[in-house]
């Protein structure tokens, strides 16, 4: 789970396109967006939710 949270943080910090960023991770861009919905608090792109479980 920590890897997914780090991927979400990096997805906001990168200058790459989402397509390129996702390709670097070997996943689809849609999966990154799904992870963002799960692990990001509304309105805060740097603070991740701490109570979310997979």
C-alpha positions as a Markdown table, in Angstrom:
| # | Residue | x | y | z |
|---|---|---|---|---|
| 1 | Unk | 0.0 | 0.0 | 0.0 |
| 2 | Unk | 2.9 | 2.4 | 0.7 |
| 3 | Unk | 4.1 | 2.0 | -2.9 |
| 4 | Unk | 0.7 | 3.0 | -4.2 |
| 5 | Unk | 0.7 | 6.1 | -1.9 |
| 6 | Unk | 4.1 | 7.1 | -3.1 |
| 7 | Unk | 3.1 | 6.6 | -6.7 |
| 8 | Unk | 0.1 | 9.0 | -6.1 |
| 9 | Unk | 2.4 | 11.6 | -4.6 |
| 10 | Unk | 4.8 | 11.3 | -7.5 |
| 11 | Unk | 2.0 | 11.5 | -10.0 |
| 12 | Unk | 1.2 | 15.0 | -8.7 |
| 13 | Unk | 4.9 | 16.0 | -8.6 |
| 14 | Unk | 6.1 | 14.8 | -12.0 |
| 15 | Unk | 6.5 | 16.9 | -15.0 |
| 16 | Unk | 5.8 | 13.9 | -17.2 |
| 17 | Unk | 2.4 | 13.3 | -18.9 |
| 18 | Unk | 0.2 | 10.8 | -17.1 |
| 19 | Unk | 0.6 | 8.5 | -20.0 |
| 20 | Unk | 4.4 | 8.5 | -19.7 |
| 21 | Unk | 4.3 | 8.4 | -15.9 |
| 22 | Unk | 2.0 | 5.3 | -16.0 |
| 23 | Unk | 4.2 | 3.6 | -18.6 |
| 24 | Unk | 7.2 | 4.0 | -16.3 |
| 25 | Unk | 5.3 | 2.2 | -13.6 |
| 26 | Unk | 3.9 | -0.4 | -16.1 |
| 27 | Unk | 0.3 | 0.5 | -15.4 |
| 28 | Unk | -2.5 | 2.3 | -17.3 |
| 29 | Unk | -3.1 | 6.0 | -16.7 |
| 30 | Unk | -6.6 | 5.1 | -15.6 |
| 31 | Unk | -5.2 | 3.1 | -12.8 |
| 32 | Unk | -3.2 | 6.1 | -11.6 |
| 33 | Unk | -6.3 | 8.2 | -11.6 |
| 34 | Unk | -8.1 | 5.5 | -9.6 |
| 35 | Unk | -5.3 | 5.4 | -7.0 |
| 36 | Unk | -5.6 | 9.2 | -6.8 |
| 37 | Unk | -9.3 | 8.9 | -5.9 |
| 38 | Unk | -8.5 | 6.4 | -3.2 |
| 39 | Unk | -5.4 | 7.8 | -1.6 |
| 40 | Unk | -5.8 | 11.6 | -2.0 |
| 41 | Unk | -7.9 | 13.8 | 0.4 |
| 42 | Unk | -10.2 | 16.1 | -1.4 |
| 43 | Unk | -8.5 | 19.4 | -2.2 |
| 44 | Unk | -5.1 | 18.4 | -1.0 |
| 45 | Unk | -2.8 | 16.9 | -3.6 |
| 46 | Unk | 0.1 | 16.3 | -1.2 |
| 47 | Unk | -1.6 | 14.9 | 1.9 |
| 48 | Unk | -2.8 | 11.3 | 1.5 |
| 49 | Unk | -5.6 | 9.7 | 3.5 |
| 50 | Unk | -4.3 | 7.7 | 6.4 |
| 51 | Unk | -7.4 | 5.6 | 7.1 |
| 52 | Unk | -7.9 | 4.1 | 3.6 |
| 53 | Unk | -7.4 | 0.3 | 3.4 |
| 54 | Unk | -7.3 | -1.9 | 0.3 |
